Amino acid sequence: MKNKSIVSEGREIALAVSLIELGARLQLLEAETNLSRERLLKLYKEVKGVSPPKGMLPFSTDWFMTWQPNIHASLFMAFFSFFKQNSKLTQLDCIVKAFKLYQEHVQTHGMEEVLSLTRAWTLVRFFDAKLLQHTGCTCCGGRFVAHAYDPKASYVCGLCHIPARAGKTRRAREALIAA
């Protein structure tokens, strides 16, 4: 029995380390592992070399509705939904695999990584709580993250109707100056 608990704790530690390496915040680690807060703090310091960031987790669905975060959240949710529907993975494993695929996609296309693992995890929780849903764009037919009870009949995504200030980020400004 003791060996079983040692193996189980070893798995929990390995899971926590992999989540920390992906950028998980302490609250996510506490929710997804059975390790004590003190143990998680020590692990975080060992892996990252610094104390974990303080502060609350994102608690509003509104961040996901702004132009760039919505596109990235929709991309992540497409990957997550694929894994959820086509595998027997746990929800956390689907989140991790979808997030890694999201990171790979963003890096391959030279884009800025907008989502963090913690935001992606929170996004899935908002879907589970039925605060957010997928809504089809009436122009391109793509599925995008939207508030659960917003009208769907005339939804147009941020790619089909790009806001006037879209792309006016600090990174774009720095790239323009460097060129």
C-alpha positions in Angstrom: 0.0 0.0 0.0 2.9 2.4 0.8 4.5 1.8 -2.6 1.2 2.7 -4.3 1.1 6.0 -2.5 4.7 6.7 -3.4 4.0 6.0 -7.1 0.9 8.2 -6.9 2.8 11.1 -5.3 5.5 10.6 -8.0 2.9 11.0 -10.7 1.4 14.1 -9.0 4.9 15.6 -8.8 5.6 14.8 -12.5 2.2 16.3 -13.5 2.9 19.5 -11.4 6.4 19.9 -12.9 5.1 19.6 -16.5 2.3 22.1 -15.7 4.8 24.5 -14.2 7.0 24.2 -17.2 4.0 25.2 -19.4 3.4 28.2 -17.2 0.6 27.1 -14.9 -0.2 29.4 -12.0 -0.4 28.0 -8.4 -4.2 28.0 -8.3 -4.3 25.7 -11.4 -1.8 23.4 -9.7 -3.8 23.3 -6.5 -7.0 22.5 -8.4 -5.5 19.8 -10.6 -3.1 18.0 -8.2 -3.4 16.5 -4.8 -0.1 18.1 -3.6 -0.1 20.5 -0.7 0.3 24.2 -1.3 3.7 24.1 0.5 4.9 21.3 -1.8 3.7 23.1 -4.9 5.5 26.3 -3.8 8.7 24.4 -3.4 8.3 22.7 -6.8 7.5 26.0 -8.5 10.7 27.6 -7.0 12.8 24.5 -8.1 11.4 24.5 -11.6 11.2 28.2 -12.4 13.8 29.5 -10.0 11.4 32.2 -8.6 8.3 32.4 -6.5 5.0 31.9 -8.3 3.2 35.1 -9.3 0.6 36.3 -6.9 -2.8 37.5 -7.6 -6.2 36.2 -8.7 -6.9 34.1 -11.7 -8.8 35.6 -14.6 -12.4 35.6 -13.6 -14.2 37.3 -16.4 -15.3 36.0 -19.8 -15.0 39.4 -21.3 -11.2 39.1 -21.9 -11.9 36.2 -24.3 -14.3 38.4 -26.3 -11.8 41.1 -27.4 -10.4 40.8 -30.9 -7.0 39.0 -30.7 -7.7 36.9 -27.5 -11.0 35.7 -29.2 -9.1 34.4 -32.2 -6.5 32.6 -30.1 -9.1 31.3 -27.7 -11.2 30.0 -30.6 -8.1 28.3 -32.1 -7.3 26.7 -28.7 -10.9 25.5 -28.3 -10.9 23.9 -31.7 -7.8 21.9 -30.7 -9.3 21.1 -27.3 -12.6 20.0 -28.8 -10.9 17.7 -31.2 -9.0 15.9 -28.5 -12.0 15.8 -26.3 -14.2 14.2 -29.0 -11.6 11.9 -30.5 -9.6 10.5 -27.6 -10.2 9.0 -24.2 -7.8 11.5 -22.5 -8.8 13.2 -19.3 -9.9 16.8 -19.5 -6.6 18.0 -18.2 -4.6 15.9 -20.7 -6.8 17.4 -23.5 -6.1 20.9 -22.2 -2.3 20.2 -22.1 -2.2 18.6 -25.6 -4.4 21.4 -27.1 -2.2 24.0 -25.4 1.0 22.5 -26.8 -0.5 22.3 -30.2 -1.6 25.9 -29.9 1.9 26.9 -28.9 3.4 25.0 -31.8 0.9 26.6 -34.3 1.6 30.1 -33.0 5.4 29.6 -33.1 5.3 28.0 -36.6 3.4 31.0 -37.9 5.5 33.6 -36.1 2.6 34.9 -34.1 2.5 36.3 -30.6 1.4 33.8 -28.0 -1.7 35.4 -26.4 -3.1 32.5 -24.3 -1.3 31.2 -21.3 -2.0 27.7 -20.0 -3.9 29.2 -17.1 -6.1 31.2 -19.4 -6.7 28.2 -21.6 -7.6 26.1 -18.5 -9.9 28.9 -17.3 -11.5 29.1 -20.8 -12.4 25.4 -20.6 -13.9 25.9 -17.2 -16.0 28.8 -18.6 -17.3 26.4 -21.3 -18.1 23.7 -18.7 -20.0 26.3 -16.7 -21.9 27.2 -19.8 -20.8 30.9 -19.7 -19.1 30.6 -23.1 -19.9 28.5 -26.2 -18.9 28.0 -29.8 -20.8 30.2 -32.3 -20.6 30.0 -36.0 -19.6 33.0 -38.1 -22.3 33.9 -40.7 -19.6 35.0 -43.2 -16.8 32.3 -43.0 -18.6 29.5 -41.1 -15.8 29.2 -38.6 -16.6 28.4 -35.0 -15.6 31.1 -32.5 -15.8 31.6 -28.7 -18.8 33.7 -27.8 -20.9 34.5 -24.7 -23.4 31.7 -24.1 -26.6 33.6 -24.4 -25.6 36.2 -27.1 -27.7 36.1 -30.3 -26.2 33.7 -32.8 -28.2 34.5 -36.0 -26.0 37.4 -37.1 -22.6 36.7 -35.5 -19.6 37.9 -37.5 -16.2 36.9 -36.3 -13.2 39.2 -35.7 -11.4 37.8 -38.8 -14.3 38.7 -41.2 -14.9 42.1 -39.5 -11.5 43.2 -38.3 -11.7 46.2 -35.9 -10.0 49.4 -37.0 -7.2 49.2 -34.4 -6.5 45.5 -34.9 -2.8 44.7 -35.2 -1.7 48.0 -33.5 0.1 46.1 -30.9 3.5 46.9 -29.3 5.1 44.0 -31.1 3.8 45.2 -34.5 5.1 48.7 -33.7 8.5 47.3 -32.7 8.7 45.2 -35.9 7.9 48.3 -38.0 10.7 50.3 -36.2 13.2 47.4 -36.6 12.4 47.2 -40.4 
